[in-house]
Amino acid sequence: MRIGVVSDTHNNLNNVIKIVELFNEAGVERVIHTGDITQAKTIDVFAHLDAPMFGVYGNNDQERDSLQAAIDRHGFEFCEPPFTACWADRELIVVHDPLEFAGFLHQGHELALHGHTHLHRLETWRESTTIFNPGECAGHMSGYNAIGIVDLVSLQTELLRF
């Protein structure tokens, strides 16, 4: 199973249109947003994904009522961090701010995803957990925006810059 990972879109609708195209072209089976969507109209653009979207709220997701209404309208699933799931026999945890891992991240999690820092991160924690943040995708400089794809079988990550 291949999943798409996106973070910190901050209502950059032009980039979200491109992100949807990239994930659809890649044929990901699910998409995870690690927070900081900011406005419901961004969720409306994500509705063009060919895959379901899951995610967590970030510190800039202040318009919760309108965000939740859009999320519900499009059948997505978002929650306060952490979001945990078992997909393709892999335990994963998703937060917005990496500080939110405290008290929740354990060695049983094979994949830990976060956003917030706007910086790419790929490292192994305690020899068993892959921690991944594709970086930001709300910037306005072409080539510096990034999203990620994770193969849950191999835990290989791919960074797509645009």
N, C-alpha and C positions, 0 to 999 in steps of 0.2 A: 504494500500500500504506500502510495506517495501522497504526502500532504504538503500544502502550501502554507507558508508562514509569513505574515505581514505585521508590521508594527508602525505605530506613530504616523498614521496617515494625515492627521490634523486637518481634515477637510480639504485636502488638495485634490479636488475632483478630477482634474486632468490626469494626475498621476494614478488615481484610483481606476479610471477608465483603462489606462495602460496595464495596471496590475491585473485587472479582470481578464484582459486579453492574454497576458502572459500565463496566468494560471489555467485558463481554458485551453490554450495551445499546448501546455505541458500535460494536460489530462490528469491533474491532481484529483484525488477522490474526496478530499476534505480540505478546508482552509481554516487556519487558526489566526485570529487577530489578537495580538497581545496588548491592545489598548491604545487609547488616545485617538479615537475616531473623531470626536468632538460634536458632530452634528448629524441629525437623522438623514439628511439628503445624501450623505456619504454611504449610509446603509442602503439607500435606494439604488445607488450605482452598483454596489456589491451584489445586488439582487440579480445581476446579469451573469453571475458565476454559474458554471455548470455543476458545481459541487456545493454541498451544504457548508455553512460557515459557523464556527464556534469561536468563542473568545471570552476575554475578560475586560472589565472596565479599567481605564487608566485615570490618572489624576486630573486630566483635562476633559474628562467626559462628564461635564457638569449638567448637561441637559438630559438627565436620565429619563424623564417621562417621555420625551419625544424620541429619544434613542430606543427605549424599550418598546414603544409603539411600533417603530419601524422594524425592529428586530422580530417582534411577534408577527407583524404583517408578512414578513418574508420567510418565516419559519426557521430563523436562525436561533442559536442558543448562546446566550452570554450570561455571565455571572460576575459577582465580586471575586477577586482572586482569593485563593487559587482555584483553577479549573483542573480537575484530574480526570483521566480516562484510561481505559485499556483498549488500545486499537492494535490490531495485528499482533496480539500477544505481547505488546510493549506497554509498560506503565509510563504515562507521561503526566507532567505537571506544567501548568501555564500560569504565569503571573505577569503583571506589568512591570513593576519596579523590582529589580533583582533582590532588594532587601526584603521583599515579601516572601522569599523562599524560607526565611528563618522560621524554624519550628514546623515546617511542612515538608521540605525536601529531605528525602532519605534515600538510602542506597537501593531501595526497590524501584525507584524511578529511573528508568533507562534514558528518558529524554526530558530535559527541563528547558522550557522556552520562556523568554522574557523580552521586553522592549525597554522603553523609558530612556535609556542612555543615548539613543540615536547612533550607537556604535556597533559595528559588527563584532560578534563574539562567538568563538567556537573553541571549546575546551572540554577536557574530561575532568570530572570531579570524582574523587575517591575511586578511580579506576573502573567505575561502572556506569557513570551517568554522563551523557553528552549534554552540555549546556550550550544553547544556540540562541543567538539574536541576529537576525539578518541586518540589523541597522535600520536607519530611517528611510522612509520613502515619501516624505512630505517636502523634501527640499526642491528647490527650483533649478538646480544645476544638473543638466543632463549628464548621465554617466555616474552620478554620485548617489542616486537612489537605488535601493536594493530590496529585494524580497528573497525568500528562501524556499527551497524544496527539500524535504527530508524523506528519504526512503526508509520506512519503518522496519523493513526486514533487515537491511544491512546497517541502518543508522548512518548512512552516508548523507552528507548535506551538499547542497548546490546553492550557490549565490547567483542571483540574476540581477545584474545591474542594468539600469535604463536611464 
